[in-house]
Structure formats: structure tokens, C-alpha cells
Amino acid sequence: MKTQKIAVVGYGQRGSIYANYALQKPEEFVVTAIVDNDPDRLDLAKSLHTCPTFSDYKDFLAAGIEADIVAVATQDKDHREHAIACMAAGYDLLLEKPIATSLEDCEAIYEASVKYGRKIIVCHVLRYTPFYSKLKEVVDSGVLGEIVTMNTTECVGYYHQAHSFVRGPWRNSYEACPMILAKCCHDMDMIRYILGKKCLSVSSFGGLTHFTGNNAPEGSADYCSDCGCTDCVYKAQTIYEREEFFRGYFTTDVSNEGNWREKLVHSPYDRCVYKCDNDVVDHQVCIFEFENGVTVSHTMNAFSKEIYRDIKIHGTKAELVGNMEALYLELRPFGSDVVRYDFSDANTSGNHGGGDISMMHSLYLERNGKPAPGITYIDVSIDSHRMSFGAEKSRLTGKVVKI
Ligand SMILES: NC(=O)c1ccc[n+]([C@@H]2O[C@H](COP(=O)([O-])OP(=O)(O)OC[C@H]3O[C@@H](n4cnc5c(N)ncnc54)[C@H](O)[C@@H]3O)[C@@H](O)[C@H]2O)c1
């Protein structure tokens, strides 16, 4: 098969995963350009890659670089501009989720893909994990009978919430987007993918109850590095001491020996979690009605010790339950023995339970015209985004929203 040329716009946490995959699998991908407007990120890219680099995506487009696909991995609000410009220049896209921050922008990107005749593959990485791949295979085998209802849970993790949705890029629905889109468009995609049906309506409740000024401990400072509250579980220094990956949002020198501790001081990530400009929810429940009366409930919640997703699917002949991070699925057929699938030996390296690297392999297959399990294009992904936008509208208006 042919090695694919990939260019990356936005060499942040996500874009660097895609570019660096090419270093691990040079027979699958070669990076032909990297674009990032942060000089530190570009220096990091230059230290690992030999391709041309650009600080302005317009210079990249003007350079006429050869690429079979461009990964657009800039922040959510920039997707519309960057995606449409790249397609107008003739590139197919690997587009980070969410497609965009409003339904109008999602539709504009979709319409541009039709206008320019370009493909957009959306990075719904969960589809490619060993866990969800098996789950989809079991559902498609028909062993569950007719699916009647399902429950899904996404536990964000207290430290992930603090990093991304209180202090970080997705804390504010105006600057980024509603959390049910940013965090759960993956879950919406999986729900729709598993059921293979259209969502008809949604009702949703939730809000921001904990990470607000009135919960700030007495005497707490604006920044953790100036704060005397020693027993705060959200203290930035404690979280980043443990979470090396998240340090990448404020320094390129993430190792324990690196400069992350000084870079953290008085950065946005040092802020007291009770004194940020965050407005996104810390818990939200959604109830969906699908075709044929199938119902689904989805709960997203910040307050868990670890990050995990679990799922329960109830069919007329069996139920299927599992937990992605606990690496198991159980098929419980009515009247016969339980079948347990254990993923502890599967390749779940990297982020998202192995989904990132498996997605890149599927992309390589897709680009070579081979069957590519899980690959999803924008026309399907936009439906799952409609579920998130509908849920947020319902939460804000208190009404059932038709999708
Ligand atoms: N698929 C997933 O599971 C998943 C997980 C996390 C984030 N995301 C999405 O991936 C995207 C990137 O997120 P991230 O976590 O990598 O964030 P990030 O902030 O680490 O990366 C964004 C990068 O884009 C660069 N950038 C910003 N404006 C630019 C511009 N005008 N031109 C060129 N470069 C520019 C930034 O310097 C940064 O390096 C977001 O849309 C996010 O929602 C997807």
C-alpha cells in the first residue's frame, strides 16, 4: 500500500499525536508540513520532523505542499476557517472533533466539503478502540435481539475537569463550546453508531454547581501557588505533578526534570478552580428518543476519581454491559451463560484506550481504498453533533428539543 502524505495544521496535543504517529509508522505516513502559530510548538515540531514548517496556515496553503490529507487540529472555534480554507485549496481533511462550535459552522464546513468535492474524516477516536470495536461487532451480530434501551456514562475525572473545563481551553461556552459537545460528541457518535438509527428528540438537565466563586475556601488565593489551602484536591501543583500529559498545555518541556513547575506559576492553569471564568457544566444528563421508540440516557459528570466510560445496552434477548477503562465487556444472554470479553491484553497504548493509534491505521487503510473499520465522515458525524446541540438547547430552555 502507498505511504500517505499528511500535513498537520495545529501541532498541539492532538496534532502532535497524528504527526508523531508517522515517526512510529513511516511505512504508513510521511509528514509533509506542520503549521502552528505558537513558536514553542513549532520549535518542538522542528526538533522531531524534517518537513517544512509554517506559522501561518495561509503561507502553508500558498506553498502548494503535496498532501493526501491535512489534519486540522487547531482549537474548536478555528475549525471553520481552517477546514474550509484547506478544502478550497484542494485537500481532504482529518478534522478534529467537534467539527465546529455551532450547528451553523458545522453545516458550513459540510457544505464546503460538497462544494469542493473533498472528504472529511472526523476524529471520533472511540470507534477504533478494541473495546468499542468488539461492542459494535457483538451488537451487529444480532445476539441482543432488538435493542430497547441503553444507558451510557462518561465520568470526566475531577482532575480532567479542573484542567480542561475549569482552567483550560474548554471552560467557557462562548470561547469554546458547550461541554456536552466538547466532551460528549464522542458518546453521541457512539450511541448513534451502535444503534444505527436516527435520534428524534432530546431532553436534558444539568449545570455548573461546584466550580463557582461561592465554593471558594475561606482565605483561598487567586492562584494555587500563592494559596495556603493545603487540603484542596484541585490544587494545580498536585494535579500536574501527577498528570504529565496535561503539562503540555502550558509548556513543551513536560518531563519531571523540565521547566513545567515554573511555567505553571500564575499561568491560567495555576488559577483557583473557584475563581476562573468558567461557565460550562460540571454535570449533565440527557435522555434521547430514537426511531422505533428506542430510548437512551447519557450522563456526564465531573466528579469521579478516574476517567471512565461505561455502557449498558438492553436488548430483547440479552444485555451487554462494559467499562472501557476497566477493559471488559460482558454479554449476558437471557437463559444462557455470560460471555466475558477481556481487553487487558489488547493494544490500548496511547490516549483514548488505543483509539488514537488505531484511528491512524484505519485512516491509512481508507486512503489506500481498503476497508477501514470505524472510519466516519462528516455527513454522519454532523448527526451526532445535532444531538449535542439539541441537548444543550433543551438544558437551557427546559424543553424537549426535536433533532
Ligand atoms: N479526538 C479527541 O478525542 C480530542 C481530544 C482532545 C481534543 N480534541 C480536539 O482537538 C483540537 C485540538 O485540541 P488540543 O487538545 O490539541 O489543543 P491544543 O491547544 O494543544 O492544540 C491546538 C494547537 O493549535 C495551535 N494554533 C492555534 N491557533 C492556530 C492558528 N491560527 N494557526 C495554526 N495553529 C494554531 C496552537 O498553538 C496549538 O498548538 C480541538 O478541536 C479539541 O477539541 C479532540
PDBQT file of the ligand as one rigid body, heavy atoms in Angstrom, charges set to zero:
ROOT
HETATM    1  N1  LIG A 501     -10.421  13.450  19.277  1.00  0.00    +0.000 N 
HETATM    2  C1  LIG A 501     -10.347  13.681  20.575  1.00  0.00    +0.000 C 
HETATM    3  O1  LIG A 501     -10.648  12.818  21.373  1.00  0.00    +0.000 OA
HETATM    4  C2  LIG A 501      -9.903  15.015  21.093  1.00  0.00    +0.000 A 
HETATM    5  C3  LIG A 501      -9.378  15.154  22.390  1.00  0.00    +0.000 A 
HETATM    6  C4  LIG A 501      -8.960  16.408  22.826  1.00  0.00    +0.000 A 
HETATM    7  C5  LIG A 501      -9.107  17.500  21.994  1.00  0.00    +0.000 A 
HETATM    8  N2  LIG A 501      -9.670  17.349  20.757  1.00  0.00    +0.000 N 
HETATM    9  C6  LIG A 501      -9.820  18.481  19.837  1.00  0.00    +0.000 C 
HETATM   10  O2  LIG A 501      -8.606  18.661  19.130  1.00  0.00    +0.000 OA
HETATM   11  C7  LIG A 501      -8.418  20.046  18.826  1.00  0.00    +0.000 C 
HETATM   12  C8  LIG A 501      -7.072  20.496  19.374  1.00  0.00    +0.000 C 
HETATM   13  O3  LIG A 501      -7.056  20.273  20.760  1.00  0.00    +0.000 OA
HETATM   14  P1  LIG A 501      -5.688  20.140  21.563  1.00  0.00    +0.000 P 
HETATM   15  O4  LIG A 501      -6.022  19.476  22.828  1.00  0.00    +0.000 OA
HETATM   16  O5  LIG A 501      -4.648  19.570  20.695  1.00  0.00    +0.000 OA
HETATM   17  O6  LIG A 501      -5.388  21.673  21.867  1.00  0.00    +0.000 OA
HETATM   18  P2  LIG A 501      -4.004  22.443  21.792  1.00  0.00    +0.000 P 
HETATM   19  O7  LIG A 501      -4.290  23.808  22.290  1.00  0.00    +0.000 OA
HETATM   20  O8  LIG A 501      -2.951  21.632  22.450  1.00  0.00    +0.000 OA
HETATM   21  O9  LIG A 501      -3.673  22.481  20.222  1.00  0.00    +0.000 OA
HETATM   22  C9  LIG A 501      -4.089  23.470  19.328  1.00  0.00    +0.000 C 
HETATM   23  C10 LIG A 501      -2.849  23.919  18.575  1.00  0.00    +0.000 C 
HETATM   24  O10 LIG A 501      -3.246  24.811  17.538  1.00  0.00    +0.000 OA
HETATM   25  C11 LIG A 501      -2.326  25.885  17.513  1.00  0.00    +0.000 C 
HETATM   26  N3  LIG A 501      -2.995  27.028  16.880  1.00  0.00    +0.000 N 
HETATM   27  C12 LIG A 501      -3.909  27.849  17.430  1.00  0.00    +0.000 A 
HETATM   28  N4  LIG A 501      -4.313  28.768  16.522  1.00  0.00    +0.000 NA
HETATM   29  C13 LIG A 501      -3.636  28.487  15.392  1.00  0.00    +0.000 A 
HETATM   30  C14 LIG A 501      -3.616  29.094  14.109  1.00  0.00    +0.000 A 
HETATM   31  N5  LIG A 501      -4.380  30.144  13.813  1.00  0.00    +0.000 N 
HETATM   32  N6  LIG A 501      -2.803  28.559  13.169  1.00  0.00    +0.000 NA
HETATM   33  C15 LIG A 501      -2.030  27.492  13.454  1.00  0.00    +0.000 A 
HETATM   34  N7  LIG A 501      -2.003  26.889  14.664  1.00  0.00    +0.000 NA
HETATM   35  C16 LIG A 501      -2.789  27.389  15.616  1.00  0.00    +0.000 A 
HETATM   36  C17 LIG A 501      -1.958  26.120  18.952  1.00  0.00    +0.000 C 
HETATM   37  O11 LIG A 501      -0.736  26.831  19.096  1.00  0.00    +0.000 OA
HETATM   38  C18 LIG A 501      -1.868  24.703  19.480  1.00  0.00    +0.000 C 
HETATM   39  O12 LIG A 501      -0.557  24.171  19.351  1.00  0.00    +0.000 OA
HETATM   40  C19 LIG A 501      -9.619  20.765  19.436  1.00  0.00    +0.000 C 
HETATM   41  O13 LIG A 501     -10.606  20.928  18.456  1.00  0.00    +0.000 OA
HETATM   42  C20 LIG A 501     -10.095  19.804  20.502  1.00  0.00    +0.000 C 
HETATM   43  O14 LIG A 501     -11.424  19.957  20.867  1.00  0.00    +0.000 OA
HETATM   44  C21 LIG A 501     -10.034  16.133  20.303  1.00  0.00    +0.000 A 
ENDROOT
TORSDOF 0
